């Protein structure tokens, strides 16, 4: 007895709308990759003359390119890390308050305020930082220096204007809080209700329920939100350029008038008067920032992928 032949698969006829939409989506995705590749190629080509340049080739350099870019790279990472240390705990607190503590009307209004804060232009944050925040925190810096000057971060001569790397970090933290808060809020709202109710039924307090059910479920989302905020802080230009009184040095002291600059702020302040090889030097620093930002997002994606098998619904 011969086996019955396998039935041939019937392929659904593709409608013109499906073909058009599929092609459009493919073109849009390919355009993103093409744009990213074009930017990378442009940066690499324009950076080649600056890599081996010396002080004789570009007036911006005192010795060579790497001695020029190192303080800028340090300042960029240092300011972004300080901003992240300030922003992440505050963002988590606001997101948890909105999702698990505040009454519905207050939570809804506060959510709108957080979303609107993300739409404020960076130049407005810069004006607020230089006119309001810097004078307000300068006495605090003086007090910390006088009473805790033994701590290396608080040592040195305090700036009389308050325009320090820590003030710039506070401004950056305020700028990235809405981004991190919005993402964490949506992640916390997706926590399975059964998990929360089970923890409460076992006698857990609300904080214990959050610690055992909500935070583990949203761990990968918290990492993604933090890395997204870090990327925003790394690339911020105008707010840092307006607030920070930079001298191009490498120092960990937070309250002094000698502060490292950031790559983005240095490009914005220096590019209008740059010429010749100096332009290539600034583009090369932009390439360094591009690589750092790409590495941050790659590490964040790797961390998230390690935890994507975890599902709070299981």
Buried (B, 14 or more C-beta within 10 A) or exposed (E): EEEEEEEEEEEEEEEEEEEEEEEEEEEEEEEEEEEEEEEBEEBBEBBEBBBEBEEEBBEBBEEBBEEBBEBBBBBBBBBBBBBBEBBBEBBBEBBBBBBBEBEEEEBEEBBEEBEEBBEEEBEEBBBBBBEEBBEEBBEEBBEBBEEEEEEEBBBBEBBEEBBBBBBBBBBBBBBBBBBBBBBBBBBBEEBBEEBBEBBBEEEBEBEEBBEBBBBBBBBBBBBBBBBBBBBBBBBBBBBBBBBBBBEBBEBEBBBBBBBBBBBBBBBBBBEEEBEEBBBBBBBBBBBBBBEBBEEBBEEBEEBBEEEEEEEBEE
